[in-house]
Amino acid sequence: MALLDNATVVSWGYGKSGALGHGSRENVDVPTEIFSLRGRPVYQVACGDMHSAVVLSSGELLTTGWSENGRLGRVKTMVDCCCTFEVVDLKGKLCSFVACGGAHTMCLTDKYDVVAFGANAYGQLGVGDCVDRPFPTEVIFFHKVKIHHLAMGKFHSLAISDDRMLYAWGNGEQGQCGIDSFPQIYTLPHLVTSLLGCQVHQVSAGDAFTLILTSNTPAAVLDLSGRDEHWKMRRKQIIEDDKVYRVAIPPYIFVGSLEASRIGIVRSEELPHSEIKFIIGRLVHQQYQSSSLL
């Protein structure tokens, strides 16, 4: 889904869930205008696995697609799907930003509240339990923290505060939350302490990994305790040992799991301070496309 510079919203791809918003469940091969949104002041769009959301300049939040687990925030039946965008009731609050995860949705409001709904089996809603929420639920943890930005993975969620700190919660079993503690299911937001001293400017989440843009150089190392054989083959200079090594791999910094139980960090010595990137999550095969790893 994309918002064009002429305010047209287009979508394409898998349509069986109704997430394309065209009023049917047909697949669409090329970018096609969503006619139900024509003339409406859309200023942001977001997509999950099988649902989509748009925010209007009026502050209305609209969702469409598969409604299982309550990811649309408005449909009582849990296994149905909707093919057109309809308004989510935010109880008088206006939406300023929305992010979609695998089967959950979170938004920021004009009152600086964080609101979540949908699947919560891994605590990805950040409400302190693992119970799905079919309707918008406020994330109480952020009452004392002003949030600037949100990003959703399949089973994990992230937030950047106004003071540029990063918070993560949900499934961290593959290192995607960047938090080295147990258990690795976090039902409440946790500060990512390995980034203290950094100014986090942007974050994006994939299925089981996270990419972060900062403006400061942190002290960081790679923990090889996980003994990931594939990683060792690709970086022959890293010997097979349970020690900590510092290596430079421009242009990315990895903060991830060499096995599900371990987290490590690699920092590039050569990056300009304004373009430092982190990846948090699973280091497997071609998941991270970087010629420096080949």
RODREN-850580 format. One record per residue (C-alpha): residue in three letters; x, y, z. Coordinates in steps of 0.2 Angstrom, whole numbers, padded with zeros to 4 digits, always signed. Layout:
# RODREN-850580
alaXYZ/...
//
This chain:
# RODREN-850580
met+0000+0000+0000/ala+0006+0017-0004/leu+0001+0036-0002/leu+0005+0045-0018/asp+0010+0064-0019/asn-0007+0068-0027/ala-0016+0060-0011/thr-0021+0045-0020/val-0020+0028-0010/val-0015+0013-0020/ser-0013-0005-0015/trp-0008-0022-0023/gly-0004-0040-0019/tyr-0012-0054-0009/gly-0031-0049-0007/lys-0039-0064+0001/ser-0039-0056+0018/gly-0048-0040+0011/ala-0032-0030+0017/leu-0031-0021+0000/gly-0047-0012+0003/his-0054-0013-0014/gly-0070-0021-0008/ser-0066-0039-0014/arg-0054-0053-0010/glu-0046-0053-0026/asn-0027-0052-0028/val-0021-0037-0037/asp-0005-0037-0048/val-0001-0019-0050/pro-0004-0003-0039/thr-0022+0001-0040/glu-0031+0016-0033/ile-0043+0012-0018/phe-0058+0021-0024/ser-0067+0021-0007/leu-0053+0033-0001/arg-0054+0045-0016/gly-0056+0063-0010/arg-0053+0058+0008/pro-0038+0067+0017/val-0027+0052+0020/tyr-0009+0057+0027/gln-0003+0040+0033/val-0005+0021+0028/ala+0002+0005+0037/cys+0001-0013+0033/gly+0002-0029+0043/asp+0002-0047+0038/met-0017-0048+0033/his-0023-0030+0038/ser-0021-0012+0034/ala-0024+0005+0042/val-0025+0023+0036/val-0025+0039+0046/leu-0035+0054+0040/ser-0029+0072+0043/ser-0045+0073+0053/gly-0038+0061+0065/glu-0049+0046+0061/leu-0041+0029+0060/leu-0048+0017+0047/thr-0044-0002+0046/thr-0048-0016+0034/gly-0043-0034+0032/trp-0043-0050+0042/ser-0051-0047+0059/glu-0045-0062+0069/asn-0037-0058+0086/gly-0046-0041+0085/arg-0032-0033+0074/leu-0045-0021+0066/gly-0050-0014+0083/arg-0069-0014+0078/val-0076-0031+0073/lys-0084-0042+0086/thr-0082-0058+0076/met-0065-0065+0077/val-0063-0075+0061/asp-0071-0064+0049/cys-0064-0051+0037/cys-0068-0034+0030/cys-0064-0028+0012/thr-0067-0010+0015/phe-0060+0003+0027/glu-0071+0008+0041/val-0068+0019+0056/val-0060+0013+0073/asp-0068+0020+0088/leu-0055+0029+0099/lys-0067+0035+0112/gly-0065+0054+0107/lys-0046+0053+0104/leu-0038+0058+0087/cys-0025+0046+0079/ser-0009+0055+0074/phe+0001+0039+0069/val-0003+0020+0066/ala+0009+0005+0065/cys+0003-0013+0060/gly+0012-0029+0066/gly+0009-0047+0061/ala-0009-0047+0069/his-0009-0032+0080/thr-0010-0013+0078/met-0004+0002+0089/cys-0007+0020+0087/leu-0002+0037+0095/thr-0016+0049+0099/asp-0017+0068+0100/lys-0016+0066+0119/tyr+0000+0057+0117/asp-0008+0041+0123/val-0002+0024+0115/val-0017+0013+0110/ala-0016-0005+0106/phe-0027-0019+0099/gly-0026-0036+0091/ala-0016-0052+0094/asn-0006-0052+0111/ala+0000-0070+0113/tyr+0018-0064+0116/gly+0014-0048+0125/gln+0016-0037+0110/leu+0003-0025+0115/gly+0012-0020+0130/val-0002-0021+0142/gly+0005-0033+0155/asp-0003-0049+0150/cys-0004-0061+0134/val-0023-0059+0131/asp-0029-0053+0114/arg-0038-0036+0114/pro-0052-0034+0101/phe-0054-0016+0104/pro-0042-0001+0107/thr-0034-0002+0124/glu-0022+0011+0132/val-0005+0006+0136/ile-0004+0012+0153/phe+0015+0010+0154/phe+0017+0026+0143/his+0008+0037+0154/lys+0024+0044+0160/val+0034+0043+0144/lys+0030+0053+0129/ile+0031+0043+0113/his+0037+0050+0097/his+0036+0035+0085/leu+0030+0016+0085/ala+0036+0001+0075/met+0028-0017+0074/gly+0036-0033+0070/lys+0027-0050+0068/phe+0027-0053+0087/his+0036-0038+0094/ser+0034-0020+0096/leu+0045-0004+0098/ala+0043+0014+0103/ile+0055+0029+0102/ser+0052+0042+0116/asp+0053+0061+0114/asp+0070+0060+0122/arg+0076+0047+0109/met+0076+0032+0120/leu+0071+0015+0113/tyr+0058+0004+0121/ala+0054-0014+0116/trp+0042-0028+0121/gly+0034-0044+0115/asn+0043-0059+0108/gly+0062-0057+0111/glu+0066-0076+0109/gln+0077-0072+0093/gly+0085-0056+0100/gln+0073-0045+0091/cys+0069-0034+0106/gly+0088-0031+0110/ile+0085-0036+0128/asp+0097-0049+0136/ser+0086-0056+0150/phe+0075-0070+0154/pro+0061-0075+0151/gln+0061-0067+0133/ile+0043-0064+0132/tyr+0040-0046+0138/thr+0022-0041+0142/leu+0027-0023+0146/pro+0039-0011+0137/his+0057-0012+0142/leu+0070+0001+0139/val+0084-0005+0128/thr+0099-0001+0139/ser+0112-0006+0127/leu+0108+0009+0117/leu+0109+0021+0132/gly+0120+0036+0126/cys+0113+0035+0109/gln+0100+0046+0101/val+0088+0034+0092/his+0080+0043+0077/gln+0071+0030+0068/val+0066+0012+0070/ser+0059-0002+0059/ala+0054-0019+0063/gly+0054-0035+0052/asp+0047-0052+0056/ala+0060-0056+0069/phe+0073-0042+0068/thr+0074-0023+0071/leu+0084-0009+0062/ile+0088+0007+0071/leu+0096+0023+0065/thr+0105+0033+0079/ser+0116+0048+0079/asn+0129+0043+0092/thr+0143+0030+0092/pro+0140+0017+0106/ala+0153+0005+0113/ala+0148-0012+0106/val+0154-0029+0104/leu+0149-0046+0096/asp+0145-0060+0109/leu+0149-0076+0100/ser+0143-0088+0114/gly+0129-0094+0103/arg+0141-0103+0091/asp+0131-0100+0075/glu+0140-0110+0062/his+0133-0101+0047/trp+0139-0084+0054/lys+0156-0092+0057/met+0158-0098+0040/arg+0154-0081+0032/arg+0166-0072+0044/lys+0181-0084+0044/gln+0192-0072+0054/ile+0180-0074+0069/ile+0187-0090+0078/glu+0176-0103+0086/asp+0177-0098+0104/asp+0166-0093+0118/lys+0174-0076+0120/val+0169-0058+0115/tyr+0177-0050+0100/arg+0176-0033+0092/val+0174-0033+0073/ala+0170-0020+0060/ile+0157-0024+0047/pro+0152-0008+0038/pro+0139-0001+0035/tyr+0128-0010+0048/ile+0128-0014+0067/phe+0120-0030+0072/val+0112-0033+0089/gly+0105-0050+0088/ser+0104-0068+0092/leu+0117-0080+0086/glu+0106-0093+0095/ala+0089-0089+0102/ser+0096-0088+0119/arg+0110-0075+0116/ile+0112-0057+0111/gly+0127-0048+0103/ile+0131-0032+0095/val+0143-0028+0081/arg+0149-0010+0079/ser+0157-0002+0063/glu+0172+0009+0067/glu+0170+0017+0050/leu+0152+0024+0050/pro+0149+0043+0051/his+0140+0047+0067/ser+0125+0053+0058/glu+0122+0036+0049/ile+0125+0023+0062/lys+0113+0008+0060/phe+0108-0006+0071/ile+0100-0023+0067/ile+0092-0032+0081/gly+0087-0050+0078/arg+0091-0067+0070/leu+0107-0068+0060/val+0102-0081+0047/his+0107-0083+0028/gln+0102-0069+0017/gln+0089-0060+0029/tyr+0101-0045+0030/gln+0106-0040+0013/ser+0123-0032+0014/ser+0138-0035+0003/ser+0150-0033+0018/leu+0144-0049+0024/leu+0147-0059+0008/
//
